[in-house]
């Protein structure tokens, strides 16, 4: 498994470097404006995120206890969610899925954590929501404060809800109804998200409100 991951990661680095390099070059063009510039910015950001994910995959296979190095600091979760909301709304604009974001009117207190890791948790959950969402449905992203903890939730309506939702956190598991069956996917995203949440002294769980919905809830002190 480790040898396979190392080989795949090595092969991914070259195209990712090319994508990142060319997208950054295009952004130097002052004539690039509006939707075209936003699109290139998203390509650049996602290529950078994928590069980090490749390194994380290597790290995750090496570390038996599933622990990650953290760069702790003060993080404004609401601002981070707004940033992710903008990126995903643009990515899904031409898809038959809508993303809505609900934040409290009054600002929430910042949390102590690693901004890049917290963003990775949220993006991995959203990636899963997109894979399982039925066409024409809405993915709801929310943040509230409960009992001294910041509670982040992602809810989506499934075309066919997984029979064993808790197994979605198992490494390399892919539910039968996931669109990953035709579009690819490693089955590592949620396993990494839960490990990261726990490393940050938080938690990540899945709930099944209603007959067709999945809701992932991350709680951070």
PyMOL commands that set and color helices and strands:
alter all, ss='L'
color gray80, all
select helices_A, chain A and resi 2-27+34-62+77-91+115-132+165-169+180-183+189-199
alter helices_A, ss='H'
color red, helices_A
select strands_A, chain A and resi 73-75+98-103+111-113+138-146+149-157+203-207+213-220
alter strands_A, ss='S'
color yellow, strands_A
deselect
rebuild
show_as cartoon
